[in-house]
Amino acid sequence: MGSNIEILPLEAWFNLNNFPLVISGPCSAESHEQLMSTAKEIAKIPQVRVLRAGIWKPRTRPGEFEGVGEEGLKWLFDAKRATGLLTTVEVAEPAHVEMALKHGVDILWLGARTVVNPFSVQAIAETLKGTHVPVMVKNPVSPDLKLWVGAIERVYGAGITKIIAIHRGFHYFKKSPFRNAPMWEIPIELKRTIPNIPIVVDPSHICGRRSLLEEISQKALDLEMDGLMIESHINPATAKTDAAQQVSPAQLKTLLDNLVVRERQGNPEFQNKLEELRTEIDKLDGEMLEILAKRMDIINEIGDYKIENDITILQMKRWAGIIEDRLSIGTNLGLDKEFLLNLLKLIHTESIKKQEKRFKQSV
């Protein structure tokens, strides 16, 4: 899957001052005082460049706090004027876009629940035409890269070239320390699909609790992501939404000061060594794929032999023995057991498919 869209590089329209883009502010704008107090404190932190606040809050169940609506946009404008910070809010329908722009919001973002619905994204994209306002697009709730790319393409199709993707993690059914599983391979694949797209990581929604924020923020920077969106509140304990994942301005400053921003390119010696190692990986990958192809050729021979001798495709004793033997060999070589098990299952599933196909062709 590739994409031909040409997004304007972040550095072409945003002066980052040698630090990744940092967006912060409360999950929800709750009052003029709460928003203004938070904004004034985070504005003292040099790394913070954009103030965020939820004005309309999509809630799972009715009766929960759903934001203050348009009144909050007035508070946000006051905070912008008082601090000099740029501002950003989530928009979920065309009317939100119109109200946000009317009140001078600098950057809009599409939330995870909006991105899952192409009709909603398209309706918003139609409203964006002719505005040229920067737009951030969060990943959908489920780990669906095509849906994420599609939302970005719809925004781009409206004439918006200042686009940022926001990685906020994915809903995950297995037990996890995170509110939303990071699944770093998906934003990395997004970078491959749309090479020039900036990606801002939202550790608050990935973690769901303060204690994990620094770890995920550092991981994001180590993976060369372009920024962080971290929720902050003047008094997190009293927050009306997502209190557990918000930090105070003081905690935010400590977190950001602790982060290490590493060189992205490195010196020539480093680059040469890195290229040498990458070339070795490319060579090994090629050899691995050749071996895998040869294995599948033998699987086809086995399938034909089973058909000739009227033997069932799946033989559980053989499969159980393979698992036990390969796991023993692989773990002794230092490979992770869960990784090996998943890999063996994938290969076995493909092997069964090939033999079933041979069987159908013989009937």
Buried (B, 14 or more C-beta within 10 A) or exposed (E): EEBEBEBBBBEEEBEBEEBBBBBBBBBBBBEBEBBBBBBBBBBEBEBBBBBBBBBBBEEEEEEEBBBBEBEBBBBBBBBBEEBEBBBBBBBBEBEBBEBBBEBEBBBBBBBBBBBBBEEBBBBBBEBBEEBEBBBBBBBBBEBBBEBBBBBBBBBBBBEBBBBBBBBBBBEBEEEEEBBBBBBBEBBBBBBEBBEEBBBBBBBBBBBBEBEBBBEBBBBBBEBEBBBBBBBBBBEBEEBBBBBBBBBBBEBBBEBBEEBEEEEEEEEEEEEEEEEEEEEEEEEEEEEEEEEEEEEEEEBBEBBBEBBEEEEEBEEEEEBEEEBEEBBEEBEEEEBEEEEBBEBBEEBBEBBBEBBEEBBEEEE
